[in-house]
Amino acid sequence: MMDFTNRVAIITGSGSPKGIGYAIATTLAKQGATVIIADVSLEGVHNVAKTINDAGGKAIGIELDVTNRSSIESMVEITLKTFGRIDILVNNAGISQKITVEDMTLEDMTKMFNVNMFGLFLCSQAVLKTMKKQKYGRIVNISSVAGKRGGGIFGGAHYAASKAAVLGFSKNLAREVAQDGITVNSVAPGLINTEIWKSMPEDLVETIIDAIPMGRPGETEEVAAAVAFLASEESSYITGEEIDINGGSHM
Ligand code: NAD
């Protein structure tokens, strides 16, 4: 158990109760963090924040579109007005699309990058001033195994490209802010048991699972555990690193 008492954490894309962002938010809240549940779904953020508060945690829900700079600025402003600091940013919001490169339009590519990469850039940029002033910050980016080895048509080549971009961005930013008390790391999950995968054909899921040495998909809590470590004080000498969470499917 880590201690996140007095730490304020923003988790983007955390408004879906079956998603990775939800698991990250509840994991941090259980260990004492104040969590900002931020997502495009207004109903989602309020429901998740209520669940965490009802369980004795401390959470507020804020509607956020990571593709919109003023929406991000407003979230940062509300967070600072309410809690006075931002210690942790988890860039988790993401989309995918089942499509081949042959069928892909430039709009598909642009939309993917707008959320998965440019949104992550805008959110990171928006918290830097505060984290620098605090001389403390933890940025954890959610990439994907698809960014390292391609993910097939289910996620799309644009998804894989955006997640590869996240890895490069994290390392570069990590270098830039290394002397400001801020660390920037990423995690690259493989197949995780969420709604995204429920829409996949069963035979495809079976083929993917057969290729995982552990023989099973990961659970959202297993991603959250690694994110919590990178978001903690205990990871103080780790930056520009990425942790694979994939049951051995990519080593
Ligand atoms: P999910 O769909 O449950 O969660 C994504 C969340 O992002 C949703 O709540 C959605 O509303 C939100 N979102 C989408 N566009 C947004 C925007 N413009 N602004 C703010 N929020 C927005 O999916 P998930 O599986 O929990 O995925 C979470 C992250 O993990 C994503 O970045 C995804 O690419 C990554 N990932 C997932 C898997 C997996 O197997 N599920 C594997 C590798 C990486």
Residues whose N, C-alpha, C, O or C-beta is under 5 A from the ligand:
A	BS01	NAD	G13 S14 G15 S16 G19 I20 G21 A38 D39 V40 S41 L64 D65 V66 T67 N92 A93 G94 I95 V115 I142 S143 S144 P189 G190 L191 I192 T194 I196
